[in-house]
Amino acid sequence: MKNEKLLLNAKISIIDFKNFYWYKKELVDFCSSINLDKSGSKIDLTKRIEHFLETGERIVLPKKKQSLSKFDWNNAPLSLQTKITDNYKNTENVRTFFKHQIGLQFKFNVKFMNWMKNAQGNTLEEAIEKWYLIANDNTKTQIAPQFEYNTYIRDFLNDNPDKVLKDAIKHWKIKKSKAGDNKYNKTDLQL
């Protein structure tokens, strides 16, 4: 196993691929270069590439379900009674609406975005109520596995209250350039 990051190409071994951190853009570019579907999350891309490297097979994804609604979330006027449709998107238009209704403290967060994605038929007024419930819930959110950077930064700062974000980022950059996992470890301070 190499310690320095390799180029991502069709000749990389599955072991070397799994041992390094890859940006989503690198995964998308690689998928493009070998005619793999480049849609989906970072985890989807990683699984597709791993399958290709292990078997040489290209996974063909089923066609995406067509949205029934033609509602334009980018430009349509929004009101409290606007219904959330199957083609809902977190657009600048929606953000502006929520900031006007809730105030400058409004921010999209993962819990709220996930709720919105599955809230077809609810109104934006109900969405605002849900946003307040989520905003007032002080439990720590679970960071999805594809967000290794966020997890590392949170764990680093929790373990080192005397350090600042700049320190965490510095150690993250060193950690991700090395072979192995990208999880925070106390020994990272010696990198």
Backbone hydrogen bonds in HBPLUS format (Angstrom, degrees):
<---DONOR---> <-ACCEPTOR-->    atom                        ^
c    i                          cat <-CA-CA->   ^        H-A-AA   ^      H-
h    n   atom  resd res      DA  || num        DHA   H-A  angle D-A-AA Bond
n    s   type  num  typ     dist DA aas  dist angle  dist       angle   num
A0012-ILE N   A0009-ASN O   3.06 MM   3  5.75 172.2  2.07 126.3 128.8     1
A0017-PHE N   A0013-SER O   2.87 MM   4  6.12 160.6  1.90 153.1 159.4     2
A0018-LYS N   A0014-ILE O   2.97 MM   4  6.13 162.0  2.00 147.4 151.2     3
A0019-ASN N   A0015-ILE O   3.05 MM   4  6.16 131.3  2.30 140.3 153.5     4
A0019-ASN N   A0016-ASP O   3.20 MM   3  5.05 132.8  2.43  92.7 105.7     5
A0180-GLY N   A0019-ASN O   2.78 MM 161  4.82 139.9  1.94 128.7 141.6     6
A0026-GLU N   A0023-TYR O   3.02 MM   3  5.22 120.1  2.39 100.7 115.2     7
A0027-LEU N   A0023-TYR O   3.13 MM   4  6.53 154.3  2.20 150.8 158.0     8
A0027-LEU N   A0024-LYS O   3.04 MM   3  5.03 113.6  2.50  95.2 111.3     9
A0028-VAL N   A0024-LYS O   2.82 MM   4  6.12 162.1  1.86 159.7 164.6    10
A0029-ASP N   A0025-LYS O   2.87 MM   4  6.01 167.6  1.88 151.0 154.7    11
A0030-PHE N   A0026-GLU O   2.95 MM   4  6.07 156.1  2.00 142.8 149.7    12
A0031-CYS N   A0027-LEU O   2.89 MM   4  6.11 164.2  1.91 150.6 155.0    13
A0032-SER N   A0028-VAL O   2.92 MM   4  6.19 159.1  1.96 152.0 157.8    14
A0033-SER N   A0029-ASP O   2.97 MM   4  6.21 155.6  2.03 146.1 152.6    15
A0034-ILE N   A0030-PHE O   3.17 MM   4  6.49 133.4  2.39 147.8 159.2    16
A0034-ILE N   A0031-CYS O   3.29 MM   3  5.44 139.9  2.46  98.9 109.3    17
A0036-LEU N   A0031-CYS O   2.75 MM   5  4.58 170.5  1.76 143.0 142.8    18
A0035-ASN N   A0032-SER O   3.28 MM   3  5.11 170.6  2.29 105.7 107.2    19
A0045-LEU N   A0041-SER O   2.99 MM   4  6.32 164.7  2.01 154.9 158.1    20
A0046-THR N   A0042-LYS O   2.92 MM   4  6.10 161.1  1.95 148.2 153.7    21
A0047-LYS N   A0043-ILE O   2.96 MM   4  6.17 165.6  1.98 153.8 156.7    22
A0048-ARG N   A0044-ASP O   2.99 MM   4  6.19 159.4  2.03 150.3 156.3    23
A0049-ILE N   A0045-LEU O   2.89 MM   4  6.12 159.8  1.93 153.7 158.9    24
A0050-GLU N   A0046-THR O   2.86 MM   4  6.06 164.7  1.88 153.4 158.1    25
A0051-HIS N   A0047-LYS O   2.96 MM   4  6.13 159.9  2.00 147.0 152.3    26
A0052-PHE N   A0048-ARG O   3.03 MM   4  6.28 156.6  2.08 143.0 149.5    27
A0053-LEU N   A0049-ILE O   2.81 MM   4  6.09 165.8  1.83 160.2 163.5    28
A0054-GLU N   A0050-GLU O   2.93 MM   4  6.08 149.4  2.02 147.7 155.9    29
A0055-THR N   A0051-HIS O   2.88 MM   4  5.93 154.7  1.95 150.4 157.0    30
A0056-GLY N   A0052-PHE O   2.60 MM   4  4.54 144.5  1.72 128.7 139.1    31
A0076-ALA N   A0072-ASP O   2.90 MM   4  5.44 162.5  1.93 158.2 162.4    32
A0082-THR N   A0079-SER O   3.08 MM   3  5.24 163.4  2.11 107.8 113.1    33
A0125-GLU N   A0080-LEU O   2.97 MM  45  4.59 140.4  2.13 144.3 132.4    34
A0124-LEU N   A0082-THR O   2.92 MM  42  5.74 132.2  2.15 151.0 165.7    35
A0084-ILE N   A0122-ASN O   2.75 MM  38  5.61 162.1  1.78 171.8 177.8    36
A0121-GLY N   A0084-ILE O   2.82 MM  37  5.39 165.1  1.85 151.6 151.6    37
A0088-TYR N   A0085-THR O   3.24 MM   3  5.37 149.9  2.34 116.6 114.0    38
A0091-THR N   A0089-LYS O   3.06 MM   2  5.62 118.4  2.45 108.2  91.7    39
A0095-ARG N   A0091-THR O   2.93 MM   4  6.23 161.6  1.96 149.0 154.5    40
A0096-THR N   A0092-GLU O   2.88 MM   4  6.04 162.0  1.91 148.9 153.3    41
A0097-PHE N   A0093-ASN O   3.07 MM   4  6.29 157.0  2.12 142.3 148.6    42
A0098-PHE N   A0094-VAL O   2.93 MM   4  6.24 168.6  1.94 159.0 160.6    43
A0099-LYS N   A0095-ARG O   2.86 MM   4  6.09 158.8  1.90 152.8 159.2    44
A0100-HIS N   A0096-THR O   2.94 MM   4  6.11 151.5  2.02 146.3 153.9    45
A0101-GLN N   A0097-PHE O   2.96 MM   4  6.26 151.9  2.04 149.1 157.3    46
A0102-ILE N   A0098-PHE O   2.67 MM   4  5.63 168.7  1.69 157.2 160.8    47
A0103-GLY N   A0099-LYS O   2.80 MM   4  4.65 132.8  2.02 112.8 127.8    48
A0106-PHE N   A0103-GLY O   3.04 MM   3  5.93 168.0  2.05 126.4 129.3    49
A0113-MET N   A0109-ASN O   2.85 MM   4  6.04 168.3  1.86 164.3 168.3    50
A0114-ASN N   A0110-VAL O   2.87 MM   4  6.02 160.3  1.91 154.7 159.8    51
A0115-TRP N   A0111-LYS O   2.99 MM   4  6.21 152.9  2.06 143.1 150.8    52
A0116-MET N   A0112-PHE O   2.87 MM   4  6.14 164.6  1.89 156.2 159.9    53
A0117-LYS N   A0113-MET O   2.98 MM   4  6.16 152.4  2.06 144.9 152.2    54
A0118-ASN N   A0115-TRP O   3.05 MM   3  5.37 136.9  2.24 104.5 116.1    55
A0119-ALA N   A0116-MET O   3.19 MM   3  4.89 171.6  2.19 106.8 107.2    56
A0122-ASN N   A0119-ALA O   2.94 MM   3  5.66 165.8  1.96 147.3 151.3    57
A0127-ALA N   A0123-THR O   3.00 MM   4  6.36 145.0  2.13 139.7 150.4    58
A0128-ILE N   A0124-LEU O   2.93 MM   4  6.19 146.9  2.04 142.2 149.6    59
A0129-GLU N   A0125-GLU O   3.15 MM   4  6.52 156.9  2.21 145.5 150.9    60
A0130-LYS N   A0126-GLU O   2.97 MM   4  6.25 156.7  2.03 145.5 151.9    61
A0131-TRP N   A0127-ALA O   2.81 MM   4  6.08 151.7  1.89 146.7 155.1    62
A0132-TYR N   A0128-ILE O   3.05 MM   4  6.39 159.9  2.09 153.6 156.8    63
A0133-LEU N   A0129-GLU O   3.11 MM   4  6.44 157.5  2.17 147.1 153.3    64
A0134-ILE N   A0130-LYS O   2.93 MM   4  6.20 163.5  1.96 156.5 160.4    65
A0135-ALA N   A0131-TRP O   2.76 MM   4  5.96 161.3  1.80 153.4 159.5    66
A0136-ASN N   A0132-TYR O   2.97 MM   4  6.06 144.9  2.09 144.8 152.7    67
A0137-ASP N   A0134-ILE O   3.10 MM   3  5.13 155.7  2.16 102.7 110.2    68
A0147-PHE N   A0144-ALA O   2.98 MM   3  5.76 164.7  2.00 127.3 132.4    69
A0151-THR N   A0147-PHE O   3.12 MM   4  6.41 164.3  2.15 154.8 159.4    70
A0152-TYR N   A0148-GLU O   2.85 MM   4  6.01 162.7  1.88 152.3 157.2    71
A0153-ILE N   A0149-TYR O   2.90 MM   4  6.15 170.5  1.91 161.2 163.1    72
A0154-ARG N   A0150-ASN O   2.96 MM   4  6.12 168.7  1.97 151.6 155.0    73
A0155-ASP N   A0151-THR O   2.94 MM   4  6.08 171.0  1.94 153.8 156.6    74
A0156-PHE N   A0152-TYR O   2.80 MM   4  5.92 162.4  1.83 156.0 161.5    75
A0157-LEU N   A0153-ILE O   2.99 MM   4  6.13 173.8  1.99 155.5 156.9    76
A0158-ASN N   A0154-ARG O   2.94 MM   4  6.09 153.9  2.00 149.5 157.3    77
A0159-ASP N   A0155-ASP O   3.02 MM   4  6.11 151.0  2.11 144.0 151.2    78
A0160-ASN N   A0156-PHE O   2.92 MM   4  6.02 129.0  2.19 142.4 157.0    79
A0163-LYS N   A0160-ASN O   2.89 MM   3  5.49 167.3  1.91 124.7 129.0    80
A0167-ASP N   A0164-VAL O   2.93 MM   3  5.43 126.1  2.23 112.0 124.9    81
A0168-ALA N   A0164-VAL O   3.20 MM   4  6.63 157.8  2.25 151.0 157.4    82
A0169-ILE N   A0165-LEU O   2.90 MM   4  6.17 161.9  1.93 160.1 164.5    83
A0170-LYS N   A0166-LYS O   3.04 MM   4  6.21 157.4  2.09 143.1 149.4    84
A0171-HIS N   A0167-ASP O   3.06 MM   4  6.35 163.7  2.08 154.4 157.5    85
A0172-TRP N   A0168-ALA O   2.88 MM   4  6.08 150.7  1.97 146.3 155.5    86
A0173-LYS N   A0169-ILE O   2.96 MM   4  6.18 162.8  1.99 154.5 157.5    87
A0174-ILE N   A0170-LYS O   3.28 MM   4  6.59 154.5  2.35 143.6 149.9    88
A0175-LYS N   A0171-HIS O   2.88 MM   4  6.05 169.1  1.90 151.7 155.3    89
A0176-LYS N   A0172-TRP O   2.89 MM   4  6.05 172.3  1.90 163.5 163.6    90
A0177-SER N   A0174-ILE O   3.19 MM   3  5.41 139.6  2.36 102.2 113.5    91
A0178-LYS N   A0175-LYS O   3.14 MM   3  5.53 160.1  2.18 111.6 117.8    92
A0188-ASP N   A0185-ASN O   2.78 MM   3  5.49 165.7  1.80 126.5 131.6    93
A0189-LEU N   A0186-LYS O   3.35 MM   3  6.25 168.5  2.37 121.3 123.3    94
A0190-GLN N   A0187-THR O   2.97 MM   3  5.59 161.5  2.00 117.0 123.1    95
A0191-LEU N   A0188-ASP O   3.01 MM   3  5.21 163.8  2.04 109.4 114.6    96
